[in-house]
Amino acid sequence: MIHIFNRFKTEGIRSKMLLQVHDELNFSVYPEEKEKVERIVLEEMQAAFPLSVPLVADSGFGQNWLEAH
């Protein structure tokens, strides 16, 4: 999560991380930043810890948490 925050800051992303619940992160995303935010979050989460098996993250978008699933 710290790496995501730092990437947002260095890349000038205005969207914000709002909430972390268990293994999920919730963001408020500007529509024009959707693709950039998704790319950054997936890159950082999938590289969070070196493992001998792939660490896979997925994403979803919606007006609320239910729609995003």
Phi and psi in degrees as a GROMACS rama.xvg file:
@    title "Ramachandran Plot"
@    xaxis  label "Phi"
@    yaxis  label "Psi"
@TYPE xy
-64.9434  -40.5782  ILE-2
-64.0399  -38.8611  HIS-3
-63.5124  -47.5518  ILE-4
-56.2994  -47.0132  PHE-5
-64.7386  -39.8325  ASN-6
-64.2887  -42.7877  ARG-7
-57.4187  -44.6631  PHE-8
-64.8544  -48.7348  LYS-9
-71.3875  -28.4832  THR-10
-95.0673  4.85716  GLU-11
70.5448  29.5919  GLY-12
-79.1395  129.014  ILE-13
-88.1614  -19.7347  ARG-14
-61.4629  155.473  SER-15
-129.448  146.151  LYS-16
-80.7529  125.543  MET-17
-101.375  -38.9621  LEU-18
-155.757  144.466  LEU-19
-125.093  124.063  GLN-20
-128.932  113.728  VAL-21
53.2457  -110.098  HIS-22
-106.796  21.6172  ASP-23
-119.679  145.285  GLU-24
-116.45  139.937  LEU-25
-118.933  131.027  ASN-26
-124.615  150.894  PHE-27
-101.575  115.834  SER-28
-118.486  129.097  VAL-29
-67.8121  134.426  TYR-30
-52.6442  -39.2538  PRO-31
-72.3501  -10.8287  GLU-32
-104.541  3.43318  GLU-33
-51.9088  -51.3734  LYS-34
-66.2248  -41.9177  GLU-35
-63.6026  -45.0698  LYS-36
-62.1183  -46.3135  VAL-37
-59.225  -45.2862  GLU-38
-61.1718  -47.7282  ARG-39
-62.4751  -47.4211  ILE-40
-63.1292  -46.8407  VAL-41
-64.6013  -42.823  LEU-42
-59.335  -48.2444  GLU-43
-70.2872  -39.3271  GLU-44
-70.8911  -37.2355  MET-45
-75.5333  -18.067  GLN-46
-107.004  14.0896  ALA-47
-63.757  -32.7717  ALA-48
-151.808  130.467  PHE-49
-70.8918  127.182  PRO-50
-131.658  162.57  LEU-51
-81.7592  -10.0346  SER-52
-119.309  156.354  VAL-53
-64.4886  138.243  PRO-54
-98.6997  114.198  LEU-55
-110.92  131.337  VAL-56
-116.973  151.557  ALA-57
-127.788  171.517  ASP-58
-141.754  160.369  SER-59
-150.75  155.701  GLY-60
-129.511  148.324  PHE-61
-177.284  171.395  GLY-62
-73.1827  -18.2394  GLN-63
-148.907  174.798  ASN-64
-61.4715  -38.5387  TRP-65
-63.1111  -45.6489  LEU-66
-64.4858  -32.1818  GLU-67
-69.6959  -18.6492  ALA-68
